[in-house]
């Protein structure tokens, strides 16, 4: 998938977030292993982007959260979904890869 903000994202697989205690559990896992991460957001229509997905982007790995629906009054969009992204380095991802319940693509 190609995004305007992050460029090309290659899907690695799907993360079962419930098995690690939700996104709070993901943050705790990252913090417990001393992994610095960035948070960002991306908006997309439903079906073009999804939550619980793990992407590779150059030297980074991006984990997407499930979305929340936004209905802006001033934009003529029917459905706009906002996803929170957790961005970590590939090296840090390799450290915790075995602890993440990921279904490979």
Secondary structure as a PSIPRED ss2 file (coil, helix, strand):
# PSIPRED VFORMAT (PSIPRED V4.0)

   1 X C   1.000  0.000  0.000
   2 X E   0.000  0.000  1.000
   3 X E   0.000  0.000  1.000
   4 X C   1.000  0.000  0.000
   5 X C   1.000  0.000  0.000
   6 X C   1.000  0.000  0.000
   7 X E   0.000  0.000  1.000
   8 X E   0.000  0.000  1.000
   9 X C   1.000  0.000  0.000
  10 X E   0.000  0.000  1.000
  11 X E   0.000  0.000  1.000
  12 X E   0.000  0.000  1.000
  13 X E   0.000  0.000  1.000
  14 X E   0.000  0.000  1.000
  15 X E   0.000  0.000  1.000
  16 X C   1.000  0.000  0.000
  17 X H   0.000  1.000  0.000
  18 X H   0.000  1.000  0.000
  19 X H   0.000  1.000  0.000
  20 X H   0.000  1.000  0.000
  21 X C   1.000  0.000  0.000
  22 X H   0.000  1.000  0.000
  23 X H   0.000  1.000  0.000
  24 X H   0.000  1.000  0.000
  25 X H   0.000  1.000  0.000
  26 X H   0.000  1.000  0.000
  27 X H   0.000  1.000  0.000
  28 X H   0.000  1.000  0.000
  29 X H   0.000  1.000  0.000
  30 X H   0.000  1.000  0.000
  31 X H   0.000  1.000  0.000
  32 X H   0.000  1.000  0.000
  33 X C   1.000  0.000  0.000
  34 X C   1.000  0.000  0.000
  35 X C   1.000  0.000  0.000
  36 X C   1.000  0.000  0.000
  37 X C   1.000  0.000  0.000
  38 X E   0.000  0.000  1.000
  39 X E   0.000  0.000  1.000
  40 X E   0.000  0.000  1.000
  41 X E   0.000  0.000  1.000
  42 X E   0.000  0.000  1.000
  43 X E   0.000  0.000  1.000
  44 X E   0.000  0.000  1.000
  45 X C   1.000  0.000  0.000
  46 X E   0.000  0.000  1.000
  47 X C   1.000  0.000  0.000
  48 X C   1.000  0.000  0.000
  49 X E   0.000  0.000  1.000
  50 X C   1.000  0.000  0.000
  51 X C   1.000  0.000  0.000
  52 X C   1.000  0.000  0.000
  53 X E   0.000  0.000  1.000
  54 X E   0.000  0.000  1.000
  55 X E   0.000  0.000  1.000
  56 X E   0.000  0.000  1.000
  57 X E   0.000  0.000  1.000
  58 X C   1.000  0.000  0.000
  59 X C   1.000  0.000  0.000
  60 X E   0.000  0.000  1.000
  61 X E   0.000  0.000  1.000
  62 X E   0.000  0.000  1.000
  63 X E   0.000  0.000  1.000
  64 X E   0.000  0.000  1.000
  65 X C   1.000  0.000  0.000
  66 X C   1.000  0.000  0.000
  67 X C   1.000  0.000  0.000
  68 X E   0.000  0.000  1.000
  69 X E   0.000  0.000  1.000
  70 X E   0.000  0.000  1.000
  71 X C   1.000  0.000  0.000
  72 X C   1.000  0.000  0.000
  73 X C   1.000  0.000  0.000
  74 X C   1.000  0.000  0.000
  75 X C   1.000  0.000  0.000
  76 X C   1.000  0.000  0.000
  77 X C   1.000  0.000  0.000
  78 X C   1.000  0.000  0.000
  79 X C   1.000  0.000  0.000
  80 X E   0.000  0.000  1.000
  81 X E   0.000  0.000  1.000
  82 X E   0.000  0.000  1.000
  83 X E   0.000  0.000  1.000
  84 X E   0.000  0.000  1.000
  85 X E   0.000  0.000  1.000
  86 X E   0.000  0.000  1.000
  87 X E   0.000  0.000  1.000
  88 X E   0.000  0.000  1.000
  89 X E   0.000  0.000  1.000
  90 X H   0.000  1.000  0.000
  91 X H   0.000  1.000  0.000
  92 X H   0.000  1.000  0.000
  93 X H   0.000  1.000  0.000
  94 X H   0.000  1.000  0.000
  95 X H   0.000  1.000  0.000
  96 X H   0.000  1.000  0.000
  97 X H   0.000  1.000  0.000
  98 X H   0.000  1.000  0.000
  99 X H   0.000  1.000  0.000
 100 X C   1.000  0.000  0.000
 101 X C   1.000  0.000  0.000
 102 X E   0.000  0.000  1.000
 103 X E   0.000  0.000  1.000
 104 X E   0.000  0.000  1.000
 105 X C   1.000  0.000  0.000
